[in-house]
């Protein structure tokens, strides 16, 4: 994207300050809350917020409130993002300041991950019961089946497989299915559930949703079921999921619509309080797909959570489906 010289000067002026440059390097790794940036940079919240305001005004970062928290991430695209990428690429990989920041960020992420792992370990056995508190599971599953359709599948990949619910629901349509999860407790329960369902062509692996190790374009169906709200960088997870989608395949994401139930952060390790259609749409578009459908399932209880089901395909297929 071409910019005026004045715009370029403003962007470079915003990036050309030591703390703000460190912020850009951190946000290039993952989206972070203001408090997390304060921890890593060891600076006060007012000072960090002032720097972030300047970066946002220059178009280098995006600010998005999420309940009582505020998150920041690098701009997804545009001239400012291109300049940020070029600037960060000039910095030596062993720069001591950025290396120290990366180390502190790693400790923050490790602490966050340990809390989440402990939570999943405590609740693995009653995971499906807990999910049923939000909206009737039968209703959600009927909508998922409708979105996927009855056609047979080649390979199905379920990212963040949990107790294996998506596998037991859909893998019967697939010639082969692979489920990945970082929680061994969840995988152990998933193995039992998959075995009881008689799914002999279903493989469960200990794996990372951000780096699956699977070949690109390998899957007819990639599912990400109730996973994104736990992640530090959900956009990166969507990008990896989209990478796996075959030319004629489909990505299916199930998560919550935006809500304000703050207690879910502390009691249930939710990092994000839901996602809008616009946000999911931008992420799948940036990953080379097009949003195909977006269904909303409101809860039975007034204080419950609305479940959203999004599907995305390669652009040509999405256009034909819409037609």
GUSEKOL-397269 format. One record per residue: residue number from 0; residue in one letter; x, y, z of N, C-alpha, C in turn. Coordinates in steps of 0.1 Angstrom, whole numbers, plus 2048, in hexadecimal, padded with zeros to 3 digits. Atoms other than C-alpha are relative to their C-alpha. Example, Ala and Ser with C-alpha at 12.3 -4.5 7.8 and 13.67 -1.06 7.14 Angstrom:
R   i aa n_xx n_yy n_zz ca_xx ca_yy ca_zz c_xx c_yy c_zz
R   0  A  809  7F4  800   87B   7D3   84E  809  80C  800
R   1  S  7F7  7F5  800   889   7F5   847  7F8  80B  808
END
This chain:
R   i aa n_xx n_yy n_zz ca_xx ca_yy ca_zz c_xx c_yy c_zz
R   0  X  809  7F4  800   800   800   800  809  80C  800
R   1  X  7F8  7F4  801   80F   821   7F5  7FB  80B  80A
R   2  X  803  7F6  7F6   810   83D   80F  807  80D  7FD
R   3  X  7F9  7F3  802   819   862   80F  80C  800  809
R   4  X  7F4  7FE  7F8   83A   86D   81D  7FD  803  80E
R   5  X  805  7FC  7F3   828   87D   83A  7FC  7F4  808
R   6  X  804  80B  7F9   818   85C   843  80C  7F7  804
R   7  X  7F4  809  7FC   839   849   842  808  806  80B
R   8  X  7F9  7FA  7F5   849   863   858  7F9  7FE  80D
R   9  X  808  802  7F4   82D   860   872  802  7F1  805
R  10  X  7FE  80E  7FC   831   83A   872  80D  7FE  806
R  11  X  7F3  802  7FC   856   83B   875  803  808  80E
R  12  X  7FE  7F9  7F3   854   855   891  7F9  7F8  80B
R  13  X  806  808  7F6   83C   83F   8A4  808  7F4  804
R  14  X  7F8  80C  7FE   852   820   8A0  80E  804  805
R  15  X  7F2  7FD  7FD   873   833   8A6  802  805  80E
R  16  X  7FD  7FD  7F1   873   833   8CC  802  7F3  806
R  17  X  7FC  80D  7FB   883   817   8E0  7F5  7F8  806
R  18  X  80B  808  7FA   865   80C   8F4  7F6  7FC  7F6
R  19  X  80A  803  80A   84D   80E   8D7  805  7F6  7F6
R  20  X  7FA  80A  808   865   7FA   8C2  800  7F2  807
R  21  X  801  80C  7F8   866   7E0   8DD  7F2  7FA  800
R  22  X  80E  805  800   840   7DF   8DE  7FD  7FA  7F2
R  23  X  803  806  80E   83F   7D9   8B8  806  7F2  7FF
R  24  X  7FA  80D  801   857   7BC   8BC  7F8  7F6  808
R  25  X  808  809  7F8   842   7AD   8D8  7F3  7FD  7F9
R  26  X  80D  803  806   821   7B1   8C5  802  7F9  7F3
R  27  X  7FE  808  80C   831   7A1   8A7  7FF  7F1  803
R  28  X  800  80D  7FB   832   782   8BC  7F2  7FB  803
R  29  X  80E  803  7FD   80E   782   8C8  7F8  80C  805
R  30  X  808  7F5  7FA   7F1   799   8D3  802  7FF  80F
R  31  X  7FD  7FF  7F2   7F6   7A5   8F6  7F7  80A  807
R  32  X  807  7F6  7F8   7E2   7B7   911  809  80B  805
R  33  X  7F8  7F5  7FB   7ED   7D8   91F  808  7FC  80D
R  34  X  7F9  804  7F3   7F5   7C8   941  80C  7F6  7FD
R  35  X  7F5  809  804   80A   7AD   930  80C  808  7FA
R  36  X  7F5  7F7  805   81E   7C8   91E  807  807  80B
R  37  X  7FA  7FA  7F4   823   7DA   93F  809  7F7  807
R  38  X  7F8  80A  7F9   831   7BA   94E  80D  7FE  7F8
R  39  X  7F4  803  808   849   7B3   931  809  80C  800
R  40  X  7F8  7F4  802   855   7D7   92D  804  806  80E
R  41  X  7FE  7FB  7F3   855   7DD   953  7FE  810  800
R  42  X  804  7F2  800   844   7FF   94E  7F2  801  805
R  43  X  80D  7FE  7FB   825   80F   95C  7F5  7FF  7F5
R  44  X  80B  801  809   803   80B   94C  7FE  80D  7F9
R  45  X  802  7F4  807   7FF   830   944  80B  803  7F5
R  46  X  7F5  7FE  80A   821   831   932  7FE  7F7  7F5
R  47  X  802  80A  80B   81A   811   91F  7F4  804  7F7
R  48  X  80B  7FC  807   7F8   81E   915  802  80C  7F7
R  49  X  7FD  7F4  808   806   83F   908  808  7FB  7F4
R  50  X  7F8  805  80C   81F   82C   8F2  7F6  7F9  7F6
R  51  X  80A  808  809   803   815   8E5  7F7  809  7F8
R  52  X  809  7F6  807   7ED   833   8DD  807  806  7F4
R  53  X  7F8  7FB  80B   809   841   8C7  801  7F6  7F5
R  54  X  7FF  80B  80A   80E   820   8B5  7F3  7FE  7F9
R  55  X  80D  802  807   7E9   81C   8AF  7FC  80B  7F7
R  56  X  803  7F5  809   7E5   83F   8A1  808  800  7F3
R  57  X  7F8  801  80C   801   838   889  7FC  7F4  7F7
R  58  X  805  80C  808   7EF   818   87D  809  7F4  802
R  59  X  7F7  80B  7FE   80B   801   88A  7FA  7F5  808
R  60  X  806  80A  7F8   7F6   7EF   8A3  7F0  802  800
R  61  X  80E  7FF  7FF   7D1   7E7   8A8  7FC  7FE  80E
R  62  X  805  801  7F2   7BF   7EC   8C9  7F2  7FA  800
R  63  X  80D  805  7FF   7A1   7D7   8D2  7FC  7FD  80E
R  64  X  805  803  7F3   78E   7D7   8F3  7FA  7F2  800
R  65  X  805  80D  7FE   784   7B5   900  7FB  7FE  80E
R  66  X  805  7FF  7F2   76D   7B8   91E  807  80B  807
R  67  X  7F9  7F6  7F8   780   7CA   939  80F  801  7FC
R  68  X  7F2  800  804   7A2   7C3   928  801  807  7F2
R  69  X  7FD  7FA  80D   7B2   7D4   90A  80C  7F9  7FA
R  70  X  7F5  807  807   7C8   7C1   8F1  805  808  7F5
R  71  X  7FA  7FA  80C   7E0   7CD   8D7  807  7F6  7F8
R  72  X  7F9  808  80A   7EE   7BD   8B8  806  808  7F5
R  73  X  7FC  7F9  80C   802   7C7   89A  7F5  801  7F6
R  74  X  80A  7FE  80A   7ED   7D5   87E  801  7F4  7F6
R  75  X  800  80C  808   7E3   7B7   868  806  803  7F2
R  76  X  7FB  7FD  80E   7EB   7C8   847  801  80F  7FE
R  77  X  7FF  7F2  803   7F2   7E9   836  80F  805  800
R  78  X  7F2  7FB  801   810   800   831  807  801  80E
R  79  X  7FA  7FF  7F2   816   805   857  805  7F2  804
R  80  X  7FC  80E  7FC   818   7DF   85C  80C  7FC  7F8
R  81  X  7F4  803  809   830   7DC   83E  80D  807  806
R  82  X  7F4  7F9  7FA   847   7F7   84E  804  7FA  80D
R  83  X  7FC  806  7F3   845   7E6   870  808  7F3  7FD
R  84  X  7F9  80C  803   84F   7C5   861  80E  802  7FB
R  85  X  7F3  7FD  805   86C   7D4   84E  809  805  80B
R  86  X  7F8  7FB  7F5   878   7E7   86C  805  7F5  80A
R  87  X  7FC  80A  7F7   877   7C9   883  80A  7F6  7FA
R  88  X  7F7  809  806   889   7B4   869  80F  805  800
R  89  X  7F2  7FA  800   8A7   7CC   86B  807  7FE  80D
R  90  X  7FB  802  7F3   8AC   7C4   890  807  7F3  801
R  91  X  7F8  80C  7FE   8C7   7AA   898  7F8  7F6  808
R  92  X  807  80A  7F9   8B8   789   8A4  804  7FF  80E
R  93  X  7FB  801  7F2   8CE   78B   8C3  800  80D  807
R  94  X  800  7F3  7F9   8C6   7AE   8CD  7FD  7FE  80E
R  95  X  802  803  7F1   8C9   7AE   8F3  7F3  805  806
R  96  X  80D  7FA  7FB   8AB   7C5   8FA  7F4  7F8  7FC
R  97  X  80C  808  805   893   7B2   8E4  801  7F1  805
R  98  X  7FF  80E  7FB   8A1   790   8F0  7FB  800  80E
R  99  X  804  7FF  7F2   89B   79B   914  7F1  801  801
R 100  X  80F  7FF  801   877   7A5   90B  7FA  7F3  7FD
R 101  X  806  80D  805   871   784   8F9  801  7F6  80C
R 102  X  7FE  80A  7F5   87E   771   918  7F5  803  80A
R 103  X  80B  7FD  7F6   866   784   92F  7F2  7FD  7FB
R 104  X  80D  804  806   849   77F   916  7FE  7F1  801
R 105  X  801  80E  7FF   851   75A   916  7FC  7FC  80E
R 106  X  804  804  7F2   84E   759   93C  7F2  803  802
R 107  X  80E  7FD  7FF   82D   76B   93A  7F7  7F5  7F9
R 108  X  807  80A  807   821   752   920  800  7F3  807
R 109  X  7FF  80C  7F9   82E   735   934  7F7  7FF  80C
R 110  X  809  7FF  7F4   81B   740   953  7F2  7FF  7FC
R 111  X  80E  800  806   7FC   746   93E  7FC  7F1  7FC
R 112  X  802  80E  804   800   723   92F  7FE  7F6  80B
R 113  X  800  809  7F4   806   712   951  7F2  801  807
R 114  X  80D  7FE  7FA   7E6   722   95E  7F5  7F9  7F8
R 115  X  80A  806  809   7D2   716   940  801  7F0  801
R 116  X  7FE  80E  7FF   7E2   6F3   942  7FA  7FA  80C
R 117  X  805  804  7F4   7D9   6F0   966  7F1  7FF  800
R 118  X  80E  7FF  801   7B6   6FB   95F  7FA  7F4  7F7
R 119  X  804  80B  809   7B2   6E1   942  801  7F3  808
R 120  X  7FE  80C  7F9   7C0   6C6   958  7F6  7FE  80B
R 121  X  80A  800  7F6   7A8   6CE   974  7F2  7FC  7FB
R 122  X  80E  801  805   78A   6CE   95D  7FE  7F7  7F4
R 123  X  801  809  80C   792   6B5   942  7F4  7F7  800
R 124  X  80A  80A  7FF   77A   69B   94E  7F2  805  7FF
R 125  X  80E  7FA  800   75C   6B3   950  800  80B  7F5
R 126  X  7FF  7F5  80A   765   6C8   931  7F3  801  7F8
R 127  X  80C  7FF  808   747   6BF   91C  7F4  805  808
R 128  X  80A  7FB  7F7   731   6C5   93A  800  80F  802
R 129  X  7FF  7F1  7FE   73F   6E8   93F  7FC  807  7F3
R 130  X  804  7F9  80D   73A   6F0   91A  7F1  801  7FF
R 131  X  80E  801  802   716   6E6   91C  7F9  80B  808
R 132  X  806  7F5  7F9   710   703   934  7FD  80C  7F8
R 133  X  801  7F4  808   713   71C   918  7F4  800  7F7
R 134  X  80B  801  809   6FA   710   8FE  7FE  7F1  7FE
R 135  X  803  80E  801   6E9   6EE   8F8  809  7FA  7F5
R 136  X  7F6  806  809   704   6D8   8E9  7FA  7F9  7F4
R 137  X  807  807  80B   6EB   6C5   8D3  7FD  80B  7F5
R 138  X  803  7F6  809   6E2   6E6   8C3  80C  805  7F8
R 139  X  7F3  7FC  806   706   6F0   8BD  804  7F5  7F6
R 140  X  7FC  80B  809   70E   6CE   8AE  7F8  7FF  7F4
R 141  X  809  801  80C   6F0   6CE   897  805  80B  7F6
R 142  X  7FC  7F5  809   6FC   6F0   889  80E  7FD  7FA
R 143  X  7F3  804  805   720   6E3   886  7FE  7F6  7F4
R 144  X  803  80A  80A   713   6C5   872  7FA  807  7F3
R 145  X  806  7F9  80C   6FF   6DC   85C  80A  808  7F9
R 146  X  7F5  7F9  807   71D   6F2   855  80A  7F8  7F9
R 147  X  7F7  809  807   733   6D5   84C  7FA  7F9  7F5
R 148  X  807  807  80A   719   6C3   838  803  7F1  800
R 149  X  800  80F  7FF   715   69D   832  80B  7FA  7F7
R 150  X  7F7  806  809   730   699   817  80C  7F9  807
R 151  X  7F4  806  7FA   74D   681   81E  80C  809  7FF
R 152  X  7F4  7F8  7FF   76E   690   828  80D  7F7  7FE
R 153  X  7F3  807  800   792   686   821  806  801  80E
R 154  X  7FA  7FE  7F3   7A6   693   83F  7F9  80B  807
R 155  X  805  7F6  7F7   797   6A5   85C  80A  803  80B
R 156  X  7F7  7FC  7F6   7AD   6B9   874  7F9  808  80B
R 157  X  807  7F9  7F5   7A0   6C4   896  80B  806  809
R 158  X  7F5  7F9  7F8   7B7   6DE   8A7  7FA  804  80E
R 159  X  805  7FE  7F3   7B3   6E0   8CC  7F5  7F6  803
R 160  X  80A  80A  801   7A1   6BF   8CC  7F8  7FE  80D
R 161  X  807  802  7F3   799   6BF   8F2  7FC  7F2  802
R 162  X  804  80E  7FD   784   6A1   8FB  7FC  7F8  7F4
R 163  X  802  807  80D   780   698   8D6  7F2  801  7FB
R 164  X  80E  7FF  804   75C   6A4   8D2  7FE  803  7F1
R 165  X  801  7FE  80E   761   6B1   8AF  804  7F4  7F8
R 166  X  7FC  80C  807   772   691   8A5  7F5  7F6  801
R 167  X  80B  80A  7FF   756   67B   8B2  7F4  805  7F9
R 168  X  80B  7FB  807   73D   692   8A2  801  7FF  7F1
R 169  X  7FE  7FF  80F   74D   695   87F  809  7F6  7FA
R 170  X  7F6  808  806   769   67D   87A  7FB  7F4  7F9
R 171  X  807  80B  807   751   662   86F  7FF  803  7F1
R 172  X  801  7FC  80E   74E   675   84E  80E  800  7F9
R 173  X  7F3  7FE  806   774   676   849  807  7F2  7FE
R 174  X  7F8  80C  802   78B   65C   83B  80B  7FF  80A
R 175  X  7F6  7FF  7F5   7A5   667   855  7FE  80D  807
R 176  X  802  7F4  7F8   7A4   67F   872  80C  801  80A
R 177  X  7F5  7FD  7F7   7BF   690   887  7FC  80A  80A
R 178  X  803  7F6  7F6   7B9   6A1   8A8  80D  804  808
R 179  X  7F4  7FB  7F9   7D4   6B7   8B9  7FC  808  80C
R 180  X  802  7F9  7F4   7D5   6C4   8DC  80D  800  808
R 181  X  7F4  7FF  7F7   7F0   6D0   8F5  7FD  7FA  80D
R 182  X  803  806  7F3   7DE   6C1   913  7FF  7F1  7FF
R 183  X  800  80E  800   7E7   69D   919  7F3  7FA  807
R 184  X  80C  804  7F9   7C9   69A   931  7F4  800  7F6
R 185  X  80B  7FF  80A   7B1   6A5   915  802  7F5  7F6
R 186  X  7FD  80B  80A   7C2   68D   8FC  7FC  7F2  805
R 187  X  803  80D  7FA   7BE   670   914  7F1  7FD  800
R 188  X  80E  801  800   799   677   917  7FB  7FE  7F1
R 189  X  804  801  80E   796   67C   8F1  802  7F2  7FB
R 190  X  7FD  80E  805   7A6   65A   8EB  7F5  7F7  804
R 191  X  80B  809  7FB   78C   649   900  7F3  803  7F8
R 192  X  80D  7FD  807   76F   65C   8EF  801  7FC  7F1
R 193  X  7FF  804  80E   77D   656   8CC  7FF  7F1  7FF
R 194  X  800  80F  800   782   631   8D4  7F2  7FB  802
R 195  X  80E  805  7FD   75F   62D   8E2  7F7  803  7F4
R 196  X  808  7FD  80C   751   63E   8C2  804  7F7  7F4
R 197  X  7FC  809  80B   763   623   8AD  807  807  7F4
R 198  X  7F9  7F8  80A   778   63D   89A  80E  7FB  7FE
R 199  X  7F3  806  801   795   627   88F  80A  808  7F8
R 200  X  7F7  7F8  808   7A3   640   876  802  80D  806
R 201  X  7FE  7F4  7FA   7A7   65B   88F  80C  800  809
R 202  X  7F3  7FF  7F9   7C9   666   89C  800  80C  809
R 203  X  7FF  7F5  7F7   7CE   67B   8BB  80F  803  803
R 204  X  7F2  7FD  7FE   7EF   68E   8BF  801  80C  80A
R 205  X  7FC  7F4  7F8   7FF   6A5   8D8  806  80A  7F7
R 206  X  7FC  7F6  80A   803   6C4   8C3  7FC  80E  803
R 207  X  802  7F1  7FE   804   6EA   8C1  7F8  806  7F5
R 208  X  809  7FA  80A   7E8   6FC   8B0  807  80B  7F8
R 209  X  7F9  7F6  808   800   717   8A5  80B  7FA  7F6
R 210  X  7F6  806  809   819   6FF   895  7FD  7F1  800
R 211  X  805  80D  800   808   6DF   88C  809  7F6  7FA
R 212  X  7F7  809  807   823   6D0   877  7F9  7F8  7F4
R 213  X  807  806  80B   809   6C5   85E  802  807  7F3
R 214  X  7FD  7F9  80C   80D   6CC   839  7F4  809  7FC
R 215  X  80A  7F6  804   7FB   6EA   82A  7F6  7FA  7F6
R 216  X  80B  804  809   7DA   6E4   817  7FD  7F1  801
R 217  X  801  80F  7FF   7D7   6C0   825  7F2  7FC  804
R 218  X  80C  804  7F9   7B4   6C1   835  7F3  805  7F8
R 219  X  80D  7FC  805   791   6C1   827  7F8  808  80A
R 220  X  807  7F9  7F5   784   6CD   849  80A  803  80B
R 221  X  7F8  7FC  7F4   797   6E0   864  7F6  806  80A
R 222  X  809  7FB  7F5   784   6E6   885  808  806  80B
R 223  X  7FA  7F9  7F4   78D   6FE   8A1  7F4  803  809
R 224  X  80D  800  7F8   772   6F8   8BB  803  805  80E
R 225  X  7FF  7FB  7F3   771   70E   8DA  80E  801  805
R 226  X  7F2  800  7FD   796   714   8DA  806  80F  800
R 227  X  7FA  7F3  802   79D   738   8CE  800  809  80C
R 228  X  801  7F7  7F5   792   749   8EE  80A  7FD  80B
R 229  X  7F5  803  7F6   7AE   738   902  80D  805  7FB
R 230  X  7F3  7FE  806   7CA   743   8EB  805  80E  801
R 231  X  7F9  7F3  800   7E3   75F   8ED  800  807  7F2
R 232  X  800  7FB  80D   7E3   763   8C7  7F6  7F8  7F7
R 233  X  80A  808  808   7C2   756   8B8  802  802  7F1
R 234  X  7FE  7FE  80F   7CA   766   896  80A  7F7  7FA
R 235  X  7F6  809  805   7E9   751   893  7FB  7F2  7FF
R 236  X  806  80D  800   7D5   732   89B  7F7  7FF  7F4
R 237  X  808  800  80C   7BC   73B   880  808  7FF  7F3
R 238  X  7F7  801  80C   7D9   740   867  805  7F2  7FE
R 239  X  7FB  80D  801   7E7   71E   86F  7F5  7F6  7FC
R 240  X  80B  808  803   7C5   70E   86D  7FC  801  7F1
R 241  X  803  7FD  80E   7BE   71F   84B  80B  7FA  7F7
R 242  X  7F5  806  808   7E0   713   83E  7FE  7F1  7FD
R 243  X  803  80E  802   7D4   6EF   842  7F5  7FD  7F7
R 244  X  80D  802  808   7B4   6F4   82E  804  7FD  7F1
R 245  X  7FE  804  80E   7B5   6E2   80C  7F9  80A  7F7
R 246  X  806  7F7  80A   7AB   6F4   7EC  7F1  7FF  800
R 247  X  80F  802  800   788   6E5   7EF  7FB  7FE  80F
R 248  X  803  802  7F2   788   6E4   815  7F9  80B  807
R 249  X  808  7F6  7F8   777   6F7   831  806  801  80E
R 250  X  7FD  7FE  7F2   781   707   852  7F3  803  808
R 251  X  80B  7FE  7F7   768   706   86E  805  804  80E
R 252  X  7FC  7FB  7F3   76C   71B   88D  7F3  801  809
R 253  X  80B  7FE  7F6   755   719   8AC  805  807  80C
R 254  X  7FC  7F9  7F4   758   732   8C8  7F5  809  804
R 255  X  80B  7F8  7FB   745   74D   8DA  800  80E  7F9
R 256  X  802  7F2  804   737   76E   8CF  805  809  80B
R 257  X  7FC  7F7  7F5   744   78D   8E2  7F7  800  80B
R 258  X  808  7FF  7F4   738   78E   906  808  807  80B
R 259  X  7FA  7F8  7F5   740   79E   927  801  7F8  80D
R 260  X  7FF  808  7F4   743   781   93F  80F  7FF  805
R 261  X  7F2  7FF  7FC   764   78B   94F  805  7F5  809
R 262  X  7FC  80B  7F6   764   76F   969  806  7F4  7F8
R 263  X  7FB  80B  808   76C   757   94C  80F  800  7FF
R 264  X  7F2  7FF  801   78F   765   94A  807  7F9  80C
R 265  X  7F9  805  7F4   798   75C   96E  7FC  7F2  803
R 266  X  805  80D  7FC   782   73E   974  802  7F5  7F6
R 267  X  7FF  80A  80B   785   72D   952  80B  803  7F6
R 268  X  7F4  7FE  808   7A5   73B   943  7FC  805  7F2
R 269  X  803  7F9  80D   793   74D   926  809  80C  7FF
R 270  X  7F8  7F4  803   7AB   766   917  7F8  80A  7F9
R 271  X  808  7F7  807   793   775   8FF  7F1  7FE  803
R 272  X  80E  801  7FD   76E   77C   905  7F8  800  7F3
R 273  X  807  801  80D   761   771   8E3  806  807  7F5
R 274  X  7FB  7FB  80D   766   77B   8BF  7F5  805  7F7
R 275  X  80A  7FB  809   753   790   8A6  801  7FA  7F2
R 276  X  7FF  805  80E   74B   786   882  80B  808  7F9
R 277  X  7F7  7F8  807   760   7A3   877  80F  7FB  803
R 278  X  7F2  804  7FC   77F   797   88A  803  7F2  7FA
R 279  X  7FD  80D  806   77C   773   87F  801  801  7F1
R 280  X  800  7FE  80E   775   77F   85C  80E  805  7FB
R 281  X  7F3  7FA  804   795   794   85B  80B  7F5  801
R 282  X  7F5  80A  7FF   7AA   777   868  800  7F5  7F5
R 283  X  800  80B  80B   79E   75D   84F  803  806  7F3
R 284  X  7FC  7F9  80C   7A2   777   833  80F  801  7FF
R 285  X  7F2  7FF  800   7C5   77E   83D  807  7F3  7FE
R 286  X  7FA  80E  802   7CB   758   83D  7FD  7FA  7F3
R 287  X  803  805  80E   7BF   755   819  7F3  7F9  7FE
R 288  X  80D  806  801   79C   749   820  7F5  80B  7FF
R 289  X  80B  7F7  800   77A   759   81D  7F5  7FB  809
R 290  X  80A  804  7F7   75F   758   838  7F4  7FC  7F8
R 291  X  80B  805  807   743   743   82B  7F2  801  807
R 292  X  80C  7FF  7F8   729   741   847  803  804  80E
R 293  X  7FF  7FC  7F2   724   74F   86A  7F3  7FE  807
R 294  X  80D  803  7F9   709   73F   87F  801  804  80F
R 295  X  800  7FC  7F2   6FF   74B   8A2  7F6  7F8  807
R 296  X  809  808  7F8   6F0   735   8BD  7FF  806  80E
R 297  X  801  7FA  7F3   6E3   749   8DA  7FD  7F6  80B
R 298  X  801  80A  7F5   6E3   739   8FD  7F1  800  804
R 299  X  80D  801  7FA   6C4   72D   90E  7FE  809  80C
R 300  X  800  7F7  7F5   6CC   741   92D  804  80E  7FC
R 301  X  7FE  7F2  803   6CC   767   92C  80F  804  802
R 302  X  7F2  7FC  7FC   6EF   769   93C  80A  7F7  7F9
R 303  X  7F7  809  807   6FE   74E   925  808  806  7F5
R 304  X  7F8  7FB  80B   715   750   908  7FB  7FB  7F2
R 305  X  804  803  80E   70D   751   8E3  80B  7F9  7F9
R 306  X  7F6  808  808   71F   736   8CF  800  804  7F2
R 307  X  7FF  7FC  80F   72B   740   8AC  807  7F4  7F9
R 308  X  7FA  80A  809   733   728   890  804  807  7F3
R 309  X  7FB  7F9  80D   748   736   873  806  7F5  7F7
R 310  X  7F9  808  80A   752   724   853  807  808  7F6
R 311  X  7F8  7F9  80A   76C   72F   83A  806  7F6  7F6
R 312  X  7FA  808  80B   779   722   819  809  808  7F7
R 313  X  7F8  7F9  80A   791   72B   7FD  7F7  809  7F8
R 314  X  808  7F6  806   784   74A   7EB  7F7  7FB  7F5
R 315  X  808  804  80B   778   739   7CB  7F4  7F7  804
R 316  X  80B  809  7FB   764   71F   7DE  7F6  807  808
R 317  X  80A  7F8  7F8   755   738   7F6  7F7  808  7F7
R 318  X  808  7F9  809   749   74C   7D8  7F5  7F7  7F9
R 319  X  80A  809  807   739   72E   7C7  7F6  7FB  80A
R 320  X  80A  804  7F6   729   723   7E8  7F6  80B  802
R 321  X  809  7F5  7FF   71A   746   7EC  7F6  801  7F5
R 322  X  808  7FF  80C   70D   745   7C9  7F5  7F5  800
END
